[in-house]
């Protein structure tokens, strides 16, 4: 698997964390994607299709065109890696998709949507240009320019949401403390936050806490789950186990077994599920 990462420049960098390019399908047939509280724009350069599964065991799937947006999920979903022969994407910052897409983010909660639904014919034209490009650098330039064009008339983000995101991400503040800080009624704050981020602030805080727990667990070859649970703000270890089950379909120990997977961030390899056993080459993700 070849995975390249490109960091966009300002002003796009305020909304998009990175652009990425993935090629060479991995030997496992499916991957589980964990919730991150963010949006992803994904374009298949090999075939004009994506398949999304509710679980690793499911045979039924939803089909989308080769250019789609993944909304903010509060549960894991499964993708078919046979489509990873050549895929390019944009990983939005929390709340970063709303100003560019110009549509309330909560309309895409726990769902995917074809880019043509949002951009019309421009989405198909963009995919065709990306498919015709011959180098990774050219593809990154084309995608970055297309996203920059959306900033000509971006939807306005409310300052209270930006303050809340900073507090919830950086400090792990409690939602009620954030509400008191921004000076809005709780109902109004929830409406604004959900429309811009794609989930309620309480659910987003849970997802970020789960992400912090996973990040800390990765730093230890043998995590102390009880101590880790308390350091991340869980009541106890059973509270942490419940969130791991909800957001990954794995127990903490089961999830930790996947920390060595050579996959994209927030992806877990599912060996033996739809495996394609093709020979691939693997490189560490690097800035391009």
ZIRAPE-V869340 format. One record per residue. PHI is phi in radians with two decimals (* if undefined). PSI is psi as a letter, one per 40 degrees, with the letter a starting at -180 (NA if undefined). D_CENTER is the distance of its C-alpha to the mean C-alpha in Angstrom with 1 decimal. Layout:
phi: <PHI & PHI>
psi: <PSI & PSI>
d_center: <D_CENTER & D_CENTER>
//
This chain:
phi: <* & -1.87 & -2.28 & -1.95 & -2.19 & -2.16 & -1.61 & -1.23 & -1.60 & -1.15 & -1.55 & -1.10 & -1.09 & -1.20 & -2.00 & -2.04 & -1.27 & -2.84 & -1.82 & -2.49 & -2.35 & -2.12 & -2.52 & 1.25 & -1.05 & -1.26 & -1.25 & -1.49 & -1.48 & -2.44 & -2.37 & -1.67 & -1.89 & -1.55 & -1.09 & -2.29 & 1.35 & -2.27 & -1.76 & -2.42 & -1.72 & -2.29 & -2.26 & -1.49 & -1.61 & -1.78 & -2.46 & -1.52 & -2.87 & -2.30 & -2.13 & -2.09 & -1.94 & -1.28 & -2.65 & -1.15 & -1.53 & -1.25 & -1.67 & -1.28 & -2.55 & -1.77 & -1.82 & -2.30 & -1.22 & -1.33 & -2.39 & -2.50 & -2.07 & -1.72 & -1.32 & -1.36 & -1.72 & -1.92 & -2.53 & -1.32 & -2.42 & -2.15 & -2.03 & -1.65 & -1.36 & -1.05 & -1.54 & -1.62 & -1.01 & -2.81 & -2.39 & -2.12 & -2.72 & -2.23 & -1.76 & -1.38 & -1.25 & -0.97 & 1.38 & -1.38 & -1.31 & -1.01 & -1.12 & -1.53 & -1.43 & 1.22 & -2.23 & -0.88 & -1.16 & -1.25 & -1.20 & -1.94 & -1.03 & 0.94 & -2.71 & -2.04 & -2.53 & -1.14 & -1.08 & -1.09 & -1.13 & -1.66 & -1.88 & 1.16 & -1.03 & -1.03 & -1.14 & -1.18 & -1.09 & -1.11 & -1.08 & -1.10 & -1.15 & -1.18 & -1.14 & -1.36 & -1.11 & -1.78 & -2.26 & -1.08 & -1.05 & -1.16 & -1.13 & -1.10 & -1.10 & -1.13 & -1.18 & -1.10 & -1.13 & -1.13 & -1.27 & -1.07 & -1.08 & -1.27 & -1.44 & -1.07 & -2.41 & -1.23 & -1.19 & -1.40 & -1.63 & -1.31 & -1.04 & -1.10 & -1.20 & -1.12 & -1.10 & -1.11 & -1.08 & -1.07 & -1.19 & -1.24 & -1.45 & -1.38 & -2.00 & 1.17 & -1.06 & -1.31 & -1.04 & -1.12 & -1.23 & -1.17 & -1.02 & -1.12 & -1.28 & -1.45 & 1.31 & -1.99 & -1.16 & -1.06 & -1.10 & -1.14 & -1.08 & -1.09 & -1.07 & -1.12 & -1.09 & -1.10 & -1.19 & -1.69 & -1.81 & 1.84 & -2.72 & -1.17 & -1.05 & -1.13 & -1.19 & -1.07 & -1.08 & -1.12 & -1.09 & -1.15 & -1.12 & -1.04 & -1.09 & -1.12 & -1.11 & -1.12 & -1.08 & -1.17 & -1.09 & -1.13 & -1.43 & -2.20 & -1.22 & -2.51 & -1.07 & -1.53 & -1.13 & -1.14 & -1.17 & -1.11 & -1.03 & -1.18 & -1.21 & -1.67 & 1.69 & -1.39 & -1.15 & -2.87 & -1.14 & -1.15 & -1.10 & -1.09 & -1.04 & -1.08 & -1.22 & -1.09 & -1.14 & -1.19 & -1.72 & -2.33 & 1.11 & -2.26 & -1.33 & -0.94 & -1.14 & -1.11 & -1.13 & -1.08 & -1.16 & -1.69 & -1.13 & -1.58 & -1.07 & -1.55 & -2.43 & -1.15 & -0.97 & 1.24 & -1.84 & -2.20 & -1.24 & -2.09 & -1.06 & 1.45 & -1.94 & 1.11 & -1.11 & -2.02 & 0.85 & -1.33 & -1.27 & -2.37 & -2.07 & -2.12 & -2.28 & -1.21 & -1.07 & -2.45 & -1.19 & -1.97>
psi: <h & h & h & i & h & h & h & i & i & i & e & d & e & d & d & h & d & i & i & i & h & h & i & h & h & i & d & i & d & i & i & h & h & i & i & e & e & i & i & h & h & h & h & h & e & d & i & g & i & i & h & h & i & d & i & d & e & h & d & i & i & h & h & i & i & e & h & i & h & h & a & h & i & e & i & i & i & h & i & h & e & d & e & e & d & h & h & i & i & h & h & i & i & h & e & d & d & d & d & d & d & e & h & h & d & e & e & e & h & f & i & i & i & h & d & d & d & d & e & a & d & d & d & d & d & d & d & d & d & d & d & d & i & e & i & d & d & d & d & d & d & d & d & d & d & d & d & d & d & e & e & d & g & i & i & h & h & h & d & d & d & d & d & d & d & d & d & d & d & d & e & f & i & i & d & d & d & d & d & d & d & e & f & i & i & d & d & d & d & d & d & d & d & d & d & d & d & e & i & i & d & d & d & d & d & d & d & d & d & d & d & d & d & d & d & d & d & d & e & h & d & g & i & g & d & d & d & d & d & d & d & e & e & i & d & a & d & d & d & d & d & d & d & d & d & d & e & e & e & i & i & d & d & d & d & d & e & e & d & e & h & g & i & i & h & e & i & h & i & g & i & e & h & f & i & e & f & i & h & i & i & h & i & i & h & i & i & NA>
d_center: <19.0 & 18.8 & 15.7 & 16.3 & 14.5 & 16.0 & 15.9 & 16.9 & 20.0 & 20.9 & 20.6 & 17.3 & 16.1 & 16.3 & 13.4 & 11.4 & 10.6 & 11.2 & 12.0 & 12.0 & 14.4 & 14.7 & 18.1 & 20.4 & 19.3 & 19.2 & 22.1 & 20.2 & 19.7 & 16.5 & 13.3 & 11.7 & 8.0 & 7.8 & 6.7 & 5.4 & 6.9 & 4.9 & 5.2 & 5.2 & 8.9 & 10.2 & 14.0 & 16.1 & 19.1 & 21.1 & 21.4 & 20.7 & 18.8 & 15.7 & 16.3 & 14.1 & 15.8 & 15.9 & 17.0 & 18.2 & 21.8 & 21.4 & 23.1 & 22.4 & 19.3 & 18.1 & 18.6 & 17.1 & 18.3 & 17.2 & 15.3 & 12.7 & 10.0 & 7.4 & 8.0 & 7.2 & 8.2 & 10.9 & 11.6 & 10.6 & 11.2 & 12.7 & 12.8 & 16.0 & 16.1 & 19.3 & 17.4 & 16.2 & 19.5 & 18.1 & 14.6 & 13.5 & 10.4 & 9.2 & 6.4 & 7.6 & 9.1 & 9.3 & 11.7 & 11.7 & 11.1 & 14.2 & 16.8 & 15.9 & 15.6 & 18.4 & 17.7 & 17.1 & 13.5 & 14.8 & 16.2 & 12.8 & 12.1 & 11.4 & 11.9 & 11.5 & 14.1 & 16.0 & 16.0 & 19.8 & 19.7 & 18.5 & 20.2 & 23.0 & 24.7 & 22.9 & 19.8 & 22.1 & 24.0 & 21.0 & 20.1 & 23.8 & 24.0 & 21.1 & 22.8 & 26.1 & 25.1 & 26.5 & 24.7 & 21.2 & 22.5 & 23.6 & 20.3 & 18.5 & 21.3 & 21.1 & 17.5 & 17.9 & 21.1 & 19.6 & 17.1 & 19.9 & 22.1 & 20.0 & 21.0 & 24.6 & 24.3 & 21.1 & 20.8 & 22.0 & 19.9 & 22.0 & 23.0 & 22.8 & 19.0 & 18.7 & 21.0 & 19.3 & 15.9 & 17.9 & 19.8 & 17.1 & 15.0 & 18.1 & 20.7 & 19.3 & 21.9 & 22.8 & 22.0 & 25.7 & 26.4 & 23.9 & 25.5 & 28.9 & 27.8 & 26.6 & 29.7 & 28.5 & 29.3 & 26.8 & 26.5 & 26.0 & 23.4 & 21.3 & 21.8 & 20.6 & 17.6 & 16.4 & 17.1 & 15.2 & 12.1 & 11.9 & 13.3 & 16.5 & 17.0 & 18.2 & 15.3 & 12.9 & 15.4 & 15.3 & 11.6 & 12.2 & 15.4 & 14.0 & 11.6 & 14.9 & 16.9 & 15.0 & 15.2 & 18.9 & 19.6 & 18.5 & 21.3 & 24.0 & 25.4 & 26.7 & 24.9 & 27.1 & 25.0 & 27.5 & 27.5 & 23.8 & 23.4 & 25.9 & 24.5 & 21.1 & 22.9 & 23.3 & 26.8 & 27.3 & 26.0 & 26.1 & 23.8 & 21.2 & 21.8 & 21.2 & 17.7 & 16.9 & 18.3 & 16.5 & 12.9 & 13.5 & 16.8 & 18.4 & 20.8 & 20.3 & 22.7 & 21.2 & 17.7 & 19.5 & 21.1 & 17.8 & 17.4 & 19.4 & 17.3 & 16.9 & 13.4 & 10.2 & 8.5 & 7.3 & 9.4 & 12.9 & 15.8 & 18.0 & 21.4 & 24.1 & 22.0 & 22.6 & 23.3 & 24.4 & 26.0 & 26.0 & 26.8 & 24.1 & 24.0 & 21.5 & 21.0 & 19.1 & 16.4 & 18.4 & 18.6 & 20.1>
//
